[in-house]
Amino acid sequence: MDLTTTTSELSTVTLEIWRLVVAFAPRLLAALLILVVGVVLARGAGRGIAHVLGTSTHIDPTFRGVLAAAVRYAIMLLVIIAILGQLGIETTSLLAALAGAGLAIGLALQGTLSNIAAGLMLLWLRPFRVGETIESGVVNGTVQEVGLFATELKTAEGVYRFVPNSQLWSTQIVNYSRNPSRMIDARVTIPYSADIAEARRILLDLARSHDKVLKNPPPEVFVDSYGDTSTVLVFRPWVPTRDFSPLRRALVEEAKRRLDEAGITAAFRRP
C-alpha cells in the first residue's frame, strides 16, 4: 500500500467522522439545552411548590418537603427521557433494561430505599408534624422538614440535625407538642417544721390565680414522700402546651417567692 492510498483512506475516514460530528452536533446541543432548562425548571418548580404549600392553610406543611422533592425528581426523570430521545437512544429498550436491573439496584440501595419507605410511613401515620418538638432515641428537637430520605430538626440550642428517616421510624418517638395541654410536675422540698397545709394553700392559690393555668384538670398539691429532715410536695398545674416552658419557669419562681414570704424555706427540683 503506497503513501497516496493511505492518505486517501485517512481523508475518507476523517471526512466521515466530520460528517457524523456535524450531523450529531445539533442533537447534542439540543440535549444540553434540554438539560439546562430541565434543571432550572425542576429547581424552580420544587421551590414554587414548597412556597405554595408553606403558605396554604389547607395542606399540612409536613408534606411540603416530600411533595416538592417528588415534583423535582419527576421533572428530572422526564428531562432525562427527553435527552435520551434527542440523542437517538431507544428509551423503551433502555427502560426495560433498567427494570430488569431493578433488583440489583434495590439491593445496592437498601439503606436509601429503607429511608424512603420509612419517610412514607412517617407521612402516613404522622407521629409528628413540622413545627412540633419531639424526642427519640437518636435526636430531640423541633421538626423543620420531613423529606423523602431524612428529617431535618433544630435542637433547643439552635443546632441543625439531619436524621435518616429509617432511624426515626425504628425508635420510640415522644411528641411534646401533639396534645393541647401539659402538666407541670415540680417537686417542692420543705422542712419538717413547715406547715404542709399552708404550703399547699400557697401553691394552689398561685395556680388558681394565674390566668394561663387551666382550670380543668384542676391543679394538685400533695405529699410525695418524707425524708430524714424534709417533706417533698408535688406541685402539678396544667398549662397550654405552647406556654409550657415559660410558664414552668415563671410559676416555680413565683412559688419560691411566696413560700419565702410565708417563712417556708423551699427548694424546687425536677422529678
Long-range contacts (C-beta under 8 A, 24 or more apart in sequence): 27-86, 27-87, 27-88, 28-87, 30-86, 31-83, 31-86, 31-87, 34-79, 34-82, 34-83, 34-86, 35-79, 35-83, 38-75, 38-76, 38-78, 38-79, 38-82, 38-83, 39-76, 39-79, 41-75, 41-79, 42-71, 42-72, 42-73, 42-75, 42-76, 42-79, 43-72, 45-71, 45-72, 45-75, 46-71, 46-72, 60-126, 60-129, 60-130, 61-129, 61-130, 61-131, 62-123, 62-126, 62-128, 62-129, 62-130, 62-143, 62-146, 63-123, 63-146, 64-130, 64-145, 65-145, 65-146, 65-147, 65-148, 65-152, 66-119, 66-123, 66-146, 66-147, 66-148, 69-147, 69-148, 70-148, 111-164, 111-166, 112-149, 114-166, 115-148, 115-149, 115-150, 115-164, 115-165, 115-166, 116-148, 116-149, 116-165, 117-166, 118-164, 118-165, 118-166, 118-168, 118-169, 118-170, 119-146, 119-147, 119-148, 119-149, 119-150, 119-151, 119-165, 121-169, 122-146, 122-151, 122-165, 122-168, 122-169, 127-173, 127-175, 128-173, 128-175, 128-177, 128-178, 131-177, 132-175, 132-176, 132-177, 132-178, 133-175, 133-176, 133-177, 134-173, 134-174, 134-175, 134-176, 134-177, 135-173, 135-174, 135-176, 136-167, 136-168, 136-171, 136-172, 136-173, 136-174, 137-171, 137-172, 138-163, 138-167, 138-168, 138-171, 139-163, 139-168, 176-241, 176-244, 177-241, 179-241, 180-240, 180-241, 181-214, 181-238, 181-239, 181-240, 181-241, 182-238, 182-239, 182-240, 182-241, 182-244, 183-217, 183-236, 183-237, 183-238, 183-239, 184-235, 184-236, 184-237, 184-238, 184-239, 184-244, 184-247, 184-248, 184-251, 185-234, 185-235, 185-236, 185-270, 185-271, 186-234, 186-235, 186-236, 186-248, 186-251, 186-252, 186-255, 186-268, 186-269, 186-270, 186-271, 187-224, 187-232, 187-233, 187-234, 187-235, 187-268, 187-269, 187-270, 187-271, 188-232, 188-233, 188-234, 188-235, 188-255, 188-259, 188-266, 188-267, 188-268, 189-227, 189-230, 189-231, 189-232, 189-233, 189-266, 189-267, 189-268, 189-269, 190-230, 190-231, 190-233, 190-259, 190-264, 190-265, 190-266, 191-229, 191-230, 191-231, 191-264, 191-265, 192-229, 192-230, 192-231, 194-231, 194-264, 194-265, 195-264, 196-223, 196-231, 196-233, 198-262, 198-264, 199-233, 199-259, 199-262, 199-264, 199-266, 200-233, 202-255, 202-258, 202-259, 202-262, 202-264, 203-233, 203-235, 203-255, 203-259, 206-251, 206-254, 206-255, 206-258, 207-235, 207-237, 207-251, 210-237, 210-247, 210-251, 212-239, 212-240, 212-243, 212-247, 213-237, 213-238, 213-239, 213-247, 213-251, 214-238, 214-239, 214-240, 234-271
